[in-house]
Amino acid sequence: MAWSLLHAAWMHYLLAILNAHDWTMRYVTTFSTEIFSLLNSIIYFHKAVQELQRAHEALSFAAFLYAIIGAIGTMAVAIFLSTAESWKPLFHRYVRMGLREYAAAIGIIIFIGMPHVGELAGLDRQNLQVSSHAFRPSDPDRSVFFVKFWYLPVTWIFAAILPGFIITILFFFDHEISSIICTIDRYGTRKPAGFAWDIVLLGTTTALCGILGIPPANGLLPQAPLHSESLLHTEKEDVHVTISGEEKTGVCEVQRVYEQRWSAFLHAGAILVFVSPPLQLVLGLTPTSVLAGLFMFMGEQSLAVNPILYRFFYLLTPPSELPDLPETVKSYVGIHVYTLVQIAATIVIFIVTLTKGAPAFPVIIIALVPIRLLVINRLLHRETLRYVDAWACRAGRPEDNGEDGGSPSLGDTMELS
């Protein structure tokens, strides 16, 4: 594993030097990013179910029932507190802001302490596994922290290039799409993105993980909409409009995120502190059911801002109750077909992640880009695609160029009928 991650590291550096973001993400649209976001939401919920399955195997029936309560409770408290900003005029603005931004942490702390109260203290429970007080590798077979990777035969060193390449594809696309999702227009970011530097940092941490003999630390998502949502705030901006030839200035409220580095720096510092003894033992107090609740909360938060969810609701809405469409979009039929294609693609990719072919799922996600640009545009009307899709990393839409939507297709026929 060490050499696979070391190879992945220099491949990350190469991608950063070649500024791969500009020529790989240029043609990515929200069609792909929305599918990727939905996939991550499903994976979060699936991880929560897996944690509860393990609890069912290890705990008594009564303790397992409480584990379910703890998981749902952690999620419910976090979701409830995440709406604190709408409680106005209850509490001071900064109190509401603190409750919203630390909703997950508060929910976790509450349900870490809950099993120690009253008769619940008598139930068996399954907590996160941590190492002992000593500052040493958790694996009893290892006496040093680093892996002696230089003893591997040269043949195997070169053979490790292939898994390193797969890891690089996974990490690069994972990071790029995640970063795009977290900097979409709704978050009002102004500072330019540092994709190349992010990839350099990711390559460095990947190499360190290989040397230390631990799984690469990219995680499910290097960034998540949950982070951007917690930094959202309302600003007042001057707007200039021209009415009857006269220019007037007004004030409007817009939502933007606080673009700063302190949150990420403090979070990383806290992680470093708590994986070191003796504070690592504090993590050992966390029931795995609480971890399952955190997964469900993160899945819900990601799903709640995904346009696929809202378009799915349109499928269940009577036609008479649907919002009005622009004049250029003839009906909701094309929008429904577009949404169903996204959902079907997500399900297929998720099923692949459950098989032995899971490492190849980034390739499927990459394949969504040409599928959208070469296939979907022949199935649906141009104006429908202009309405539901756009470039992910630049202004405009794929259908902005050209005058017509191509030859009549199945989507055109269905929409015009």
Salt bridges, closest charged atoms under 4 A:
GLU34 OE1 - ARG311 NH2 2.76
GLU51 OE2 - ARG54 NH2 2.93
GLU85 OE1 - ARG100 NE 3.50
GLU176 OE1 - HIS21 ND1 2.33
GLU176 OE2 - HIS175 ND1 3.68
ASP198 OD2 - HIS175 NE2 3.44
GLU229 OE2 - ARG186 NH2 2.57
GLU235 OE2 - HIS233 NE2 2.86
GLU235 OE1 - ARG256 NE 3.78
GLU237 OE2 - ARG190 NH2 2.37
GLU237 OE2 - ARG256 NH2 2.80
GLU247 OE2 - HIS240 ND1 3.79
GLU383 OE1 - ARG386 NE 3.48
ASP389 OD2 - ARG372 NE 2.38
GLU399 OE1 - ARG372 NH2 2.91
ASP400 OD1 - ARG386 NH1 2.24
